[in-house]
Amino acid sequence: MNRPTYQRIADELRQRIITGVYRPGDRLPSRAAIAEEFEVGPRVAADAVAQLVSDGYTVTRTGSGTYVRSRPPVRRLTRSWYRESRDGSPFRADMAAHQVRSGWSSSSEETAAPTETAERLAIVPGAPVMRTEYVFTGDDEPVMLSTSYEPLEITRGTPVVLPEDGAHAGRGVVERMAAIGQEVVQATEVVTARPSTDREADTLGIGRGAVVIVIRRTYSTRDRPVETADIVVPPDRYELAYTIPVDTSQKE
């Protein structure tokens, strides 16, 4: 009989976590105990445990062992044009609905637009843009990341050139653009999933390589895109709820 691979052992241990055999906070059996149970070598057992850590199911505490990771409650992020068009921050509204204290940190810098970003903004690659990186928090814990780009040909020399500085700091894109005469009339979102980067994983406190949801959002006026962003969301913490208006004025 073939001995189980580390992936099969990780699958079995993962199933025990999902079904509650091992509960949040429980210490996982030692690598030696796992190796004995599954009749494998210590290296295979160690690889299985490392896989669970990478997937975000467990955490390793130096000198103590590996423990089942506590899962935060899944909260809803509501995506709708009605909410995006209102004043203020949709993220703040979502956190308030869950009675969670919201906040964020950010840093902005002028840079050259990467090719993909330029395509989304309908500008030439390398054109100057303001890139702003955000870490959003709920009750002081990182919960979501975002990297936004705005064409400097629109915002340079205006009060909103820095998204988180000045009289309009902390407001949504729609409100900020309206302050400089740019009326946003459309928001487009493309939802994908991919493995997290090491930096994203470390910031969010998830396993390296764990899958994250990525929302590629672009705001546009009637004439052109004015902002695009990559929003990174851990799927074990948030679900996305889309509200789509129906135009009842149209007759078939």
DRENTI-944575 format. One record per atom (N, C-alpha, C, CB): x, y, z. Coordinates in steps of 0.1 Angstrom, whole numbers, plus 5000, padded with zeros to 4 digits. Glycine has a CB too. Example, Ala and Ser with C-alpha at 12.3 -4.5 7.8 and 13.67 -1.06 7.14 Angstrom:
513249435078/512349555078/513249675078/511349555090/512849785071/513749895071/512950005079/514149945057/
//
This chain:
500849885000/500050005000/500950125000/499050005012/500650224991/501350344991/501150435003/501050424978/502250495008/502050585019/501450715015/503450605026/500650775023/500050905019/501051015017/498950945030/500751095007/501551215005/501251325015/501451264991/502051425016/501751535026/500551605022/502951635026/500151615009/498951675005/497751605011/498751694990/497751465010/496651385015/496551405030/496851245011/497651405037/497651425052/497051565055/499051405058/497551665048/497051795050/495551805048/497751905041/495051735037/493551725034/492851665046/493351645021/493351555052/492651495063/492651585075/493351365066/493751645078/493851735090/492951855088/495251785092/492851905075/492052025072/490551985074/492252065057/490151865070/488851815072/488451805087/488551685065/489451765095/489151755109/488951895115/490351685116/489651995110/489452135114/488052185110/490552225109/487652155098/486452205092/485252145100/486352175077/485352015103/484251945110/484251965125/484351795106/485252035130/485252055144/485951955153/483952075149/486651855147/487351765155/488551845162/487951645146/489151925155/490152025160/489452155160/491552025153/489252225171/488552345172/489552465173/487652345184/489052585170/489952705171/490652715185/489152835169/491952725184/492652735197/493252605201/491852785208/492752495195/493352355198/494752345193/492452245193/495552275200/496952245196/496852125187/497852225207/497452135175/497452025165/498451915171/497952075151/498251785168/499251685172/500551725167/498851545166/501551685174/502951715170/503351645157/503951665181/504351695151/504751635138/505151485140/505951715133/505751455152/506051315154/504751235155/506851305167/503751285162/502451215163/501851195150/501551285173/501851295141/501251295128/502051185120/501351425121/503351195120/504151095113/503850955117/505651125115/503650935130/503350795135/501950755130/503350795150/500950845131/499550805128/499450775113/498650925130/500150845104/499950825090/501050735084/499950955083/501950695093/503050605089/503950665078/502550475085/504350785081/505250855071/506450915079/504450975064/507450965072/508551025078/508351165083/509751025068/509151205092/508951345098/508951455088/510051365108/509651435077/509651545067/508351565060/510751515056/507651445057/506351455051/505351515061/505851305047/505451475074/504551535084/504751685085/504751465098/505951725085/506251865086/505751945074/507751895087/505851885062/505251945050/503751965051/505651865037/503151865056/501651865058/501251975067/501151735063/501951995078/501652105087/501952235081/502452085100/503052245074/503352375067/502252405057/504752355060/501652305050/500652335041/499352395048/500152205033/499052345060/497952405067/498152545072/497652315079/499452575075/499852715079/499652805067/501252715084/500152755055/500152835043/498652865039/500852765032/497752765041/496352775038/495652865047/495752645036/496252895059/495552985068/494752915079/494753075061/494852775079/494052705089/494752695103/493752565084/496052705103/496752695116/497852805117/497352555117/498352825129/499452915131/500452845140/498953045138/501752875137/502752805145/503352905155/503852755136/503452865168/503952945178/505352885182/503052955190/506352965180/507752915183/507852855197/508753025181/508352735198/508552675211/507352615217/509152765220/506152625211/504952585217/504152475208/503952695219/504152505195/503452405186/502652475176/502552315194/501752405169/500952455159/499452445164/501052375146/498752555162/497352565167/496452605156/497352675178/495152555158/494052585149/493752735150/492852495152/493752795139/493552945138/492152975140/494052995125/491853075149/490553125151/490053195139/490453225163/488853165134/488253225122/487353345126/487453115115/487753455121/486853575123/485453555117/487553705118/484453625122/483153615116/483153675102/482053685124/482453605093/482353655079/481353775079/481853545069/481853885073/481154005072/480854035058/481854125079/479854115056/479354145042/479954285037/477854145041/480454285025/480754405018/479754425008/482254405012/478954535009/477854564999/478354644988/476654635006/478254594976/478654654964/477454704956/479654564955/477254834956/476054884948/476355024944/474754874956/475855064932/476055194927/475455294936/475555204913/474255264942/473555354951/474455394962/472255294956/475155294968/475955324980/477255394976/476255194988/477755354964/479055414959/478755564956/479555344947/477555604952/477255734948/477055834960/476055744939/476855774972/476555854983/477855914989/475855774994/477656014998/478856085004/479555985013/478356215011/480756005015/481555935025/482155805020/480655905037/482555715029/483255595026/482355475027/484455575035/482155395016/481355275017/481955175027/481255205003/483255165028/483855075038/483455115052/485455085036/483455245055/483055285068/481655245071/483255435070/480755265061/479355225063/479255075065/478555265050/479954995058/479954845060/480354815074/480754775050/481454865079/481954835092/480954885103/483354905094/480355005101/479355055110/478154955111/478955195106/477754895100/476654805100/476954685108/476354765086/478254645110/478554535118/479054575132/479654455111/478954695135/479354755148/480854725150/478554695160/481654745139/483054735140/483654875138/483554635128/484654905146/485355025145/486255025133/486255055158/486055115123/486755115111/487955215111/485855135099/488855195102/489955285101/490855245089/490855295113/491755325085/492755285075/493955375076/492055305061/495055325070/496255395068/496555395053/497455335076/497255495049/497555505035/498855575032/496455585028/499355555020/500555635015/500455655001/501855555019/500755774996/500555814982/501955854976/499555924981/502055824963/503255874956/502955884941/504455774959/503655974935/503555994921/504355884914/503956134916/503855814904/504555714897/504155704882/504355574904/504755624875/504455604861/503455484860/505655574852/502355504852/501355404851/501855274845/500155454843/501755164852/502055034845/501055004833/501954914856/501454924825/500654894812/499254864815/501354784804/498954764824/497654724827/496854834833/497654604836/497454914842/496755024848/496455134838/497655084859/497355154829/497155254818/495955214809/498455274810/495855084806/494755044798/493455064805/494854894795/493355044818/492155064826/491755204827/492255004840/492755294827/492555444828/492455504814/493655504836/492655434804/492655484790/493755594789/491255544787/494955574794/496055664792/497155584786/496455734806/498255654782/499355594777/500255524788/500255684768/500855414786/501655354796/502855444800/502255214791/503055454812/504155544817/503655684820/505155554807/502355714817/501855844821/501855864836/500355864815/501955984841/502056004855/500655984862/502456154859/500655904873/499555874881/499855894895/498955734878/498855914904/499055914918/498555774923/498156024925/499555704929/499255574934/499055584949/500355464930/498055524954/497755534969/497555384974/496555624972/498255344983/498155214989/497455225003/499555144991/496455145005/495655145017/495655015025/494155185014/495655025038/495454915046/494154945055/496654875056/493054875052/491854905059/491754815072/490654885050/491254865083/491254795095/489854785101/492254855106/489554685108/488354665116/488754635130/487354565110/488354715139/488754695153/490254685154/488054575160/490954765146/492454775146/493154665140/492954795160/492454565134/493054455127/492954475112/492354325131/494054445104/493954465090/492954365084/495354435083/492054415076/490954335070/490954345055/489654365076/491454445049/491354465034/492454555029/489954515031/492954535017/493954615011/493454674998/495254535009/493954784994/493554854982/494754934976/492354944983/494954924963/495955014956/495155084945/497154924951/495155214946/494355294937/495255384928/493355384944/494855414916/495555494907/494655604901/496155414895/495155724901/494355834895/495255914886/493755934906/494755944874/495556024864/495956164869/494856024850/497156194869/497556324874/497156434864/499056334876/496956404851/496456504842/495056564846/496356444828/494356484855/493056534860/493256604873/492056414861/494056544882/494056594896/495156684900/494056474905/496256684891/497456764895/496956914897/498556754884/497456974907/497157114910/495757144916/497257194898/495057034919/493657044925/493757014940/492656954918/492757044948/492757014962/492656864965/491557084969/492356774955/492156634957/493356554951/490856584951/494456614948/495556544942/496056434951/496656634938/495956454964/496356354974/495056304980/497356404985/494656174978/493356124982/493056134997/493155984978/494156135005/493956135020/494556255026/494556005026/494556365019/495156495024/494256605020/496556515020/494056705028/493256825024/491856815029/493256835009/490956905024/489656925028/488756795025/488957045022/489156725015/488256605011/488956475015/488056604996/489856475024/490556355029/489456265035/491656385039/489556135032/488756035038/487356025031/488556065052/487156095021/485856085013/485955985002/485456225008/484855944997/484955854986/485355914973/483555784984/485755834963/486155884950/485155964943/486555764941/483855924944/482755994937/482656144943/481455924940/482756154956/482656294961/483856374958/482456284977/485056314959/486256384956/486356434942/487556294959/485956354933/485956394919/484956494916/485756274910/483856494922/482756594920/483256734925/481556554928/484156734935/484756864940/485556934929/485556834952/486056854919/486856924908/486156914895/488256854907/484856894896/484056904883/484056774875/484557014875/484456664881/484456534874/483256454879/485756464876/482156444872/480956374876/481056224873/479656434870/481256144883/481356004881/479955944878/482055924893/479755874867/478455814864/478455664863/478055874851/479655604865/479655454863/480755404871/479855424848/480555284878/481555204884/481555064879/481355204900/482655024874/482754884868/483654804878/483354894854/483254684881/484054594889/484154454883/483354574903/485454404883/485754274878/486254194890/486754274866/485654084893/486054004905/486853884901/484753964914/487953864906/488853754904/489353694917/489953794894/490153584916/490753534927/492153484923/489953414933/493153494932/494553454930/495253424943/495253564921/496353364943/497153354955/497653484960/498353254953/497753504972/498253624978/499753644976/497853634993/500153764975/501653784975/502153774990/502053924969/503453754992/503953745005/503653875013/505453715005/503753985007/503454115014/502054125018/503854225005/501054085009/499654085012/499353995024/498854055000/499953875023/499653775033/500153815047/500353635030/501353875047/501953915060/501154035066/503453965058/500654125057/499854245062/498554195067/499754345051/497854105060/496554055064/496553955075/495854015052/497753895078/497853785088/497253655083/497153835100/497453625070/496953505064/498153415059/495953525053/497853295056/498953215051/499553255038/498553065050/500853255037/501453295024/500953205013/502953285025/500553265002/499953194991/498453154992/500753064989/497853195003/496453175005/495653254994/495953215019/494553194990/493753264979/493053384985/492753164974/493053494977/492353614981/491453654969/493353734984/490353724973/489553784963/490053924958/488053804968/490153944946/490554074940/489454144933/491854054932/489054264937/488054344930/488854444922/487054404940/488754444909/489354544900/488254644897/489954484887/488254754904/487254864903/487754974895/486754904916/486855034886/487155154878/485955244879/487555114864/486255374882/485255474882/485455554869/485355574895/484255594863/484355674850/483355784850/484155574838/483655894843/482755994840/482155954826/483356134839/481356044820/480856014807/481956014796/479756114803/483056074800/484156094790/485255994792/484656234791/485555954804/486855874806/486855814820/488055964804/487755714822/487955664836/488755764844/488755534835/488455784857/489155874865/489855814877/488155984870/489555684880/490255614890/490155464888/489755654904/491155394891/491055244891/491755194903/491555184878/491355074909/491955024921/491854874921/491255084933/492754814927/492754664931/492454654945/494154594927/491354594949/490954574963/491154424966/489454624965/491854404977/492254264980/491454224993/493754244982/490654114992/489854085003/490053935007/488354105000/490353895020/490453755023/489053695023/491053745038/488853585016/487453525015/486953465027/487453425004/487853435037/487353375050/486753485059/488353295057/486853615055/486453725064/485253805058/487553815067/485153795045/484153885038/483453805027/484754005033/482153835026/481453795014/480953925007/480153705018/480953914993/480554024985/479054014982/481454034973/478354124984/476854124981/476654244971/476054144993/476154204959/475954304948/474454344947/476554254935/474154474948/472854524945/472854584931/472454624956/471954534923/471954574909/470554644906/472254464899/470454774903/469254834900/468554784887/469354984900/467254774887/466554734875/465754854870/465554614879/465954884857/465355004851/463954954846/466155054839/462854994854/461554944851/460855044840/460654944863/461655144836/461055234826/461155184812/461755374827/461955084810/462155024797/461054914795/463554964795/460454924783/459354824780/459954734769/458054894775/459554614770/459954514760/459154534747/459854374765/
//
